């Protein structure tokens, strides 16, 4: 009896690695029939409609998607005018960050601005901030809406999430784990550091966020397993 040969291309799911805003984690998208190489810009589905992003890994096939969640799609190759928007939006975001910092200081609000994102369709600006308590930022929102004539959204984030958004490099010289592959933050304790014979020096065991480094948790017990 003949057995039909089924390749992984026939049975698998095609994915492509995408990074939005050239920072943060690589997210897998459905490339559909769009051909783009690593380094190319593409327009992808986003929570706010569409977003411009960059391909960082070549298309490949997998057997299943984590949690069986449907993949967002790569929609098209952007025009030169759409690519030019990147620099324009970066300038707007930089100016909005400075302006918002000024208004926060003027109003003496106990909050720390982390980042500003201007949506690709220019309909909304999202201001990410951290704070130790609930903040009444209604007057701040009025200031921002009057200045930028766009819908303003304030999103409070934790210290670790703030570091993930800003990205950067750890003491090891590599990009921050939280900004590259960690999907969730695991609890990290001093005991985990002691078990690994680490020097308990806050400077050496703390990440950019000021909290214990995430790698302490996911490397904990590795040596025991090897032994």
Secondary structure, DSSP 8 states (H G I E B T S, - for coil): -------HHHHSEEEEEEEETT-S--EEEB-TT----TT-EEEEEETTEEEEEEEEEEEEEES--GGG----BEEE---HHHHHHHHHHHHHHHHHHHHHHHHHHHTT-S-EEEEEEE-TTSSEEEEEEE-SS----HHHHHHHHHHH-SEEEEEE--HHHHHHHH--B-TTSSB-GGGTT--S-----HHHHHHTT----HHHHB-TTSSB-THHHHTTTHHHHH-
